């Protein structure tokens, strides 16, 4: 199951909504409490989940620009509407044309589950371009490498090491930072003079979340299977799937949210 497929995005949206860090989300809401019609650009928007998540916390009249290079996902995002205002979808390759995505009137940049796909150079570029425009940015659901599995399995460590190697491959933005991306982005924004509010936004999956657990285990097995030095990946997946089916499996998958805004002087 691709992490950018419409089916996976639909399944993950409810988990993302529960996981978003409330303190970081409140910082975003407070920053825009006195705005009348904020303009927001959402980078890597998928089907518009970010807009659906935070629209109720922003002033009623909102202008959203949803940016993605996946035309199929953009088509699914197009019928969505904010609490009030306008919604436009824009096909842009963010690896090549990030600056184009940030052109025009913008009050807030948002992105979700994107930074871990990016390289250190692209994240530095994002920070420089956002800071050059004096914009705040709200970035959510970046995997940070923390993972707890119950029950444990003797093959877990090697499987997950292989998954992390896979996550650091080129995902279209150069060699990806994977689980180190959120920390790198925070450091970059602090380096350009931003104040950062951050907090964890972990998925907690139990017996009632079998479909999502199954998706994750299958994706991890597929990633690990690319590592030809590993044996018995299929056996590991079979054991994990059996535990999910019997209601004995639980996953806590670590993510990080942050809201960065220019520090006001004077």
KEGU-746592 format. One record per residue (C-alpha): residue number from 1; chain; x, y, z; residue in one letter. Coordinates in steps of 0.001 Angstrom, whole numbers, always signed. Example, Ala and Ser with C-alpha at 12.3 -4.5 7.8 and 13.67 -1.06 7.14 Angstrom:
seq 1	mol A	px +12300	py -4500	pz +7800	type A
seq 2	mol A	px +13670	py -1060	pz +7140	type S
This chain:
seq 1	mol A	px +0	py +0	pz +0	type X
seq 2	mol A	px +1579	py +3272	pz -1135	type X
seq 3	mol A	px +1599	py +6011	pz +1487	type X
seq 4	mol A	px +280	py +8368	pz -1215	type X
seq 5	mol A	px -2581	py +6174	pz -2422	type X
seq 6	mol A	px -6068	py +7585	pz -1933	type X
seq 7	mol A	px -7122	py +4530	pz +54	type X
seq 8	mol A	px -4258	py +4804	pz +2524	type X
seq 9	mol A	px -4748	py +8558	pz +2905	type X
seq 10	mol A	px -8430	py +8025	pz +3649	type X
seq 11	mol A	px -7613	py +5465	pz +6330	type X
seq 12	mol A	px -4909	py +7528	pz +7959	type X
seq 13	mol A	px -6925	py +10766	pz +8170	type X
seq 14	mol A	px -8821	py +9770	pz +11320	type X
seq 15	mol A	px -5599	py +8655	pz +13007	type X
seq 16	mol A	px -3909	py +11918	pz +12075	type X
seq 17	mol A	px -6817	py +13895	pz +13503	type X
seq 18	mol A	px -6492	py +12124	pz +16856	type X
seq 19	mol A	px -2711	py +12408	pz +16888	type X
seq 20	mol A	px -2200	py +16103	pz +16073	type X
seq 21	mol A	px -501	py +17793	pz +18995	type X
seq 22	mol A	px -3112	py +20027	pz +20685	type X
seq 23	mol A	px -621	py +22562	pz +22043	type X
seq 24	mol A	px +916	py +23108	pz +18612	type X
seq 25	mol A	px -2517	py +23284	pz +17016	type X
seq 26	mol A	px -3636	py +25827	pz +19600	type X
seq 27	mol A	px -567	py +27951	pz +18863	type X
seq 28	mol A	px -1631	py +28073	pz +15212	type X
seq 29	mol A	px -5206	py +28993	pz +16118	type X
seq 30	mol A	px -4048	py +31731	pz +18509	type X
seq 31	mol A	px -1727	py +33231	pz +15905	type X
seq 32	mol A	px -4659	py +33709	pz +13508	type X
seq 33	mol A	px -7414	py +34557	pz +15954	type X
seq 34	mol A	px -7477	py +38217	pz +14893	type X
seq 35	mol A	px -7181	py +37651	pz +11147	type X
seq 36	mol A	px -10207	py +38153	pz +8959	type X
seq 37	mol A	px -9379	py +36115	pz +5846	type X
seq 38	mol A	px -6078	py +34221	pz +6026	type X
seq 39	mol A	px -4562	py +32757	pz +2879	type X
seq 40	mol A	px -3023	py +29312	pz +3365	type X
seq 41	mol A	px -880	py +27227	pz +1030	type X
seq 42	mol A	px -754	py +23507	pz +1817	type X
seq 43	mol A	px +2332	py +21783	pz +387	type X
seq 44	mol A	px +1817	py +18156	pz -602	type X
seq 45	mol A	px -1878	py +18430	pz +167	type X
seq 46	mol A	px -2953	py +14926	pz -873	type X
seq 47	mol A	px -6748	py +14887	pz -719	type X
seq 48	mol A	px -7032	py +18009	pz +1465	type X
seq 49	mol A	px -6854	py +16483	pz +4943	type X
seq 50	mol A	px -4916	py +19417	pz +6421	type X
seq 51	mol A	px -7594	py +21856	pz +5315	type X
seq 52	mol A	px -10342	py +19702	pz +6802	type X
seq 53	mol A	px -8407	py +19381	pz +10056	type X
seq 54	mol A	px -7636	py +23009	pz +10804	type X
seq 55	mol A	px -10338	py +24992	pz +8995	type X
seq 56	mol A	px -12677	py +24919	pz +12023	type X
seq 57	mol A	px -9966	py +26561	pz +14157	type X
seq 58	mol A	px -9279	py +29461	pz +11798	type X
seq 59	mol A	px -11387	py +32547	pz +10985	type X
seq 60	mol A	px -14449	py +31626	pz +8976	type X
seq 61	mol A	px -13329	py +33185	pz +5696	type X
seq 62	mol A	px -10270	py +31324	pz +4416	type X
seq 63	mol A	px -8445	py +31161	pz +1096	type X
seq 64	mol A	px -6723	py +27818	pz +495	type X
seq 65	mol A	px -4230	py +26907	pz -2212	type X
seq 66	mol A	px -3765	py +23124	pz -2253	type X
seq 67	mol A	px -503	py +22065	pz -3902	type X
seq 68	mol A	px +506	py +18565	pz -5007	type X
seq 69	mol A	px +2045	py +16890	pz -8045	type X
seq 70	mol A	px -419	py +13985	pz -7914	type X
seq 71	mol A	px -3307	py +14924	pz -10184	type X
seq 72	mol A	px -5483	py +12065	pz -8945	type X
seq 73	mol A	px -5228	py +13241	pz -5339	type X
seq 74	mol A	px -5776	py +16858	pz -6345	type X
seq 75	mol A	px -8976	py +15840	pz -8126	type X
seq 76	mol A	px -10238	py +14341	pz -4873	type X
seq 77	mol A	px -9286	py +17486	pz -2953	type X
seq 78	mol A	px -11002	py +19855	pz -5366	type X
seq 79	mol A	px -14615	py +19237	pz -4226	type X
seq 80	mol A	px -13652	py +19981	pz -631	type X
seq 81	mol A	px -14404	py +23406	pz +796	type X
seq 82	mol A	px -13143	py +25368	pz +3749	type X
seq 83	mol A	px -15445	py +26826	pz +6387	type X
seq 84	mol A	px -15849	py +29793	pz +4068	type X
seq 85	mol A	px -13848	py +31455	pz +1329	type X
seq 86	mol A	px -12069	py +29857	pz -1596	type X
seq 87	mol A	px -10213	py +26656	pz -2418	type X
seq 88	mol A	px -7984	py +26230	pz -5453	type X
seq 89	mol A	px -5830	py +23255	pz -6404	type X
seq 90	mol A	px -2482	py +23744	pz -8103	type X
seq 91	mol A	px -348	py +20966	pz -9637	type X
seq 92	mol A	px +3290	py +21734	pz -8773	type X
seq 93	mol A	px +6382	py +19570	pz -8472	type X
seq 94	mol A	px +7646	py +20761	pz -5080	type X
seq 95	mol A	px +11101	py +19273	pz -5620	type X
seq 96	mol A	px +11595	py +21487	pz -8655	type X
seq 97	mol A	px +9250	py +24454	pz -8203	type X
seq 98	mol A	px +8924	py +25100	pz -4457	type X
seq 99	mol A	px +9337	py +28830	pz -5022	type X
seq 100	mol A	px +6364	py +28845	pz -7390	type X
seq 101	mol A	px +4212	py +27232	pz -4715	type X
seq 102	mol A	px +5118	py +30026	pz -2295	type X
seq 103	mol A	px +4450	py +32911	pz -4681	type X
seq 104	mol A	px +1518	py +35248	pz -4197	type X
seq 105	mol A	px -411	py +36350	pz -1101	type X
seq 106	mol A	px +135	py +33848	pz +1726	type X
seq 107	mol A	px -355	py +34137	pz +5465	type X
seq 108	mol A	px +409	py +30551	pz +6482	type X
seq 109	mol A	px +2297	py +27599	pz +5007	type X
seq 110	mol A	px +1165	py +24115	pz +6021	type X
seq 111	mol A	px +2333	py +20604	pz +5261	type X
seq 112	mol A	px +1702	py +17139	pz +6641	type X
seq 113	mol A	px +3651	py +13860	pz +6370	type X
seq 114	mol A	px +5962	py +15386	pz +3763	type X
seq 115	mol A	px +9222	py +16434	pz +5407	type X
seq 116	mol A	px +10504	py +12898	pz +5993	type X
seq 117	mol A	px +10556	py +12418	pz +2210	type X
seq 118	mol A	px +12822	py +15430	pz +1731	type X
seq 119	mol A	px +16579	py +15862	pz +1675	type X
seq 120	mol A	px +18581	py +18117	pz +3972	type X
seq 121	mol A	px +19157	py +20483	pz +1040	type X
seq 122	mol A	px +15425	py +20734	pz +254	type X
seq 123	mol A	px +14502	py +21343	pz +3891	type X
seq 124	mol A	px +17120	py +24104	pz +4069	type X
seq 125	mol A	px +15659	py +25551	pz +879	type X
seq 126	mol A	px +12159	py +25425	pz +2374	type X
seq 127	mol A	px +13307	py +27287	pz +5493	type X
seq 128	mol A	px +15138	py +29934	pz +3467	type X
seq 129	mol A	px +12231	py +30534	pz +1100	type X
seq 130	mol A	px +9597	py +30624	pz +3847	type X
seq 131	mol A	px +11745	py +32944	pz +5975	type X
seq 132	mol A	px +12476	py +35234	pz +3020	type X
seq 133	mol A	px +8728	py +35836	pz +2816	type X
seq 134	mol A	px +8343	py +36185	pz +6603	type X
seq 135	mol A	px +5739	py +33407	pz +6733	type X
seq 136	mol A	px +4795	py +31065	pz +9579	type X
seq 137	mol A	px +4700	py +27333	pz +8889	type X
seq 138	mol A	px +2707	py +24523	pz +10481	type X
seq 139	mol A	px +4189	py +21083	pz +9757	type X
seq 140	mol A	px +2608	py +17932	pz +11131	type X
seq 141	mol A	px +2851	py +14149	pz +11340	type X
seq 142	mol A	px +6540	py +13799	pz +10487	type X
seq 143	mol A	px +7761	py +10324	pz +11553	type X
seq 144	mol A	px +10605	py +10723	pz +14056	type X
seq 145	mol A	px +11863	py +7155	pz +14352	type X
seq 146	mol A	px +10184	py +6214	pz +17634	type X
seq 147	mol A	px +8286	py +2947	pz +17430	type X
seq 148	mol A	px +6861	py +570	pz +20002	type X
seq 149	mol A	px +5408	py -2785	pz +18979	type X
seq 150	mol A	px +3468	py -5192	pz +21167	type X
seq 151	mol A	px +4163	py -8026	pz +21305	type X
seq 152	mol A	px +7826	py -7797	pz +20370	type X
seq 153	mol A	px +9381	py -10133	pz +17807	type X
seq 154	mol A	px +13011	py -11271	pz +17507	type X
seq 155	mol A	px +13120	py -9983	pz +13919	type X
seq 156	mol A	px +11836	py -6494	pz +14739	type X
seq 157	mol A	px +15199	py -4750	pz +15075	type X
seq 158	mol A	px +16604	py -5898	pz +11737	type X
seq 159	mol A	px +13334	py -5289	pz +9920	type X
seq 160	mol A	px +13061	py -1740	pz +11235	type X
seq 161	mol A	px +16710	py -985	pz +10507	type X
seq 162	mol A	px +15994	py -1956	pz +6910	type X
seq 163	mol A	px +12881	py +230	pz +6889	type X
seq 164	mol A	px +14902	py +3235	pz +8063	type X
seq 165	mol A	px +17479	py +2597	pz +5326	type X
seq 166	mol A	px +14629	py +2533	pz +2823	type X
seq 167	mol A	px +13232	py +5797	pz +4208	type X
seq 168	mol A	px +16567	py +7507	pz +3575	type X
seq 169	mol A	px +16569	py +6683	pz -120	type X
seq 170	mol A	px +15786	py +9337	pz -2714	type X
seq 171	mol A	px +12016	py +9906	pz -2562	type X
seq 172	mol A	px +12052	py +12555	pz -5282	type X
seq 173	mol A	px +13707	py +15338	pz -3256	type X
seq 174	mol A	px +17230	py +13901	pz -3064	type X
seq 175	mol A	px +18466	py +11530	pz -322	type X
seq 176	mol A	px +15685	py +11674	pz +2263	type X
seq 177	mol A	px +16259	py +12481	pz +5922	type X
seq 178	mol A	px +13480	py +10110	pz +6940	type X
seq 179	mol A	px +13047	py +10056	pz +10730	type X
seq 180	mol A	px +15584	py +12881	pz +11183	type X
seq 181	mol A	px +13668	py +15320	pz +9006	type X
seq 182	mol A	px +11486	py +17025	pz +11608	type X
seq 183	mol A	px +14415	py +17774	pz +13911	type X
seq 184	mol A	px +16422	py +19063	pz +10947	type X
seq 185	mol A	px +13566	py +21335	pz +9855	type X
seq 186	mol A	px +13139	py +22751	pz +13348	type X
seq 187	mol A	px +16867	py +23480	pz +13525	type X
seq 188	mol A	px +16750	py +25200	pz +10134	type X
seq 189	mol A	px +13867	py +27460	pz +11116	type X
seq 190	mol A	px +15522	py +28344	pz +14401	type X
seq 191	mol A	px +18688	py +29187	pz +12457	type X
seq 192	mol A	px +16794	py +31715	pz +10323	type X
seq 193	mol A	px +15327	py +33442	pz +13387	type X
seq 194	mol A	px +12091	py +31596	pz +14014	type X
seq 195	mol A	px +10397	py +30686	pz +17272	type X
seq 196	mol A	px +9210	py +27078	pz +17264	type X
seq 197	mol A	px +6442	py +25352	pz +19203	type X
seq 198	mol A	px +6771	py +21584	pz +18896	type X
seq 199	mol A	px +5206	py +18446	pz +20283	type X
seq 200	mol A	px +4693	py +14767	pz +19628	type X
seq 201	mol A	px +1760	py +13515	pz +17566	type X
seq 202	mol A	px +1995	py +9752	pz +17864	type X
seq 203	mol A	px -345	py +7245	pz +16319	type X
seq 204	mol A	px -1597	py +4767	pz +18905	type X
seq 205	mol A	px -3073	py +1732	pz +17174	type X
seq 206	mol A	px -4840	py -1087	pz +18970	type X
seq 207	mol A	px -7155	py -4022	pz +18204	type X
seq 208	mol A	px -9780	py -1747	pz +16637	type X
seq 209	mol A	px -7256	py -383	pz +14150	type X
seq 210	mol A	px -6517	py -3621	pz +12337	type X
seq 211	mol A	px -6720	py -2199	pz +8824	type X
seq 212	mol A	px -4117	py +481	pz +9536	type X
seq 213	mol A	px -1857	py -1964	pz +11353	type X
seq 214	mol A	px -2089	py -4353	pz +8414	type X
seq 215	mol A	px -1179	py -1549	pz +6005	type X
seq 216	mol A	px +1835	py -548	pz +8082	type X
seq 217	mol A	px +3197	py -4059	pz +8539	type X
seq 218	mol A	px +2790	py -4775	pz +4826	type X
seq 219	mol A	px +4564	py -1528	pz +3882	type X
seq 220	mol A	px +7416	py -2216	pz +6309	type X
seq 221	mol A	px +7806	py -5763	pz +5029	type X
seq 222	mol A	px +7916	py -4519	pz +1436	type X
seq 223	mol A	px +10586	py -1974	pz +2349	type X
seq 224	mol A	px +12619	py -4540	pz +4280	type X
seq 225	mol A	px +12292	py -7054	pz +1455	type X
seq 226	mol A	px +14310	py -4725	pz -758	type X
seq 227	mol A	px +17274	py -5387	pz +1547	type X
seq 228	mol A	px +18616	py -8626	pz +107	type X
seq 229	mol A	px +20735	py -9236	pz +3214	type X
seq 230	mol A	px +17567	py -9943	pz +5212	type X
seq 231	mol A	px +15941	py -13353	pz +5394	type X
seq 232	mol A	px +12557	py -14431	pz +6714	type X
seq 233	mol A	px +10754	py -11124	pz +6084	type X
seq 234	mol A	px +7696	py -13037	pz +4889	type X
seq 235	mol A	px +7703	py -15126	pz +8082	type X
seq 236	mol A	px +7845	py -11970	pz +10182	type X
seq 237	mol A	px +4931	py -10475	pz +8246	type X
seq 238	mol A	px +2886	py -13642	pz +8663	type X
seq 239	mol A	px +3403	py -13582	pz +12433	type X
seq 240	mol A	px +2496	py -9908	pz +12608	type X
seq 241	mol A	px -623	py -10334	pz +10486	type X
seq 242	mol A	px -1736	py -13193	pz +12717	type X
seq 243	mol A	px -1371	py -11021	pz +15807	type X
seq 244	mol A	px -3399	py -8263	pz +14175	type X
seq 245	mol A	px -6135	py -10710	pz +13194	type X
seq 246	mol A	px -6328	py -12088	pz +16734	type X
seq 247	mol A	px -6468	py -8623	pz +18319	type X
seq 248	mol A	px -3132	py -9070	pz +20074	type X
seq 249	mol A	px -1150	py -6377	pz +18245	type X
seq 250	mol A	px -526	py -2759	pz +19227	type X
seq 251	mol A	px +1613	py -71	pz +17595	type X
seq 252	mol A	px +2765	py +3310	pz +18834	type X
seq 253	mol A	px +4324	py +5187	pz +15925	type X
seq 254	mol A	px +6125	py +8402	pz +16784	type X
seq 255	mol A	px +5512	py +11646	pz +14904	type X
seq 256	mol A	px +6388	py +15273	pz +15524	type X
seq 257	mol A	px +4400	py +18469	pz +14864	type X
seq 258	mol A	px +5748	py +22008	pz +14923	type X
seq 259	mol A	px +4624	py +25586	pz +14334	type X
seq 260	mol A	px +7401	py +28012	pz +13426	type X
seq 261	mol A	px +6986	py +31757	pz +13094	type X
seq 262	mol A	px +9374	py +34706	pz +12785	type X
seq 263	mol A	px +10452	py +36130	pz +16125	type X
seq 264	mol A	px +9066	py +39618	pz +16508	type X
seq 265	mol A	px +11730	py +42222	pz +17255	type X
seq 266	mol A	px +11134	py +45264	pz +19435	type X
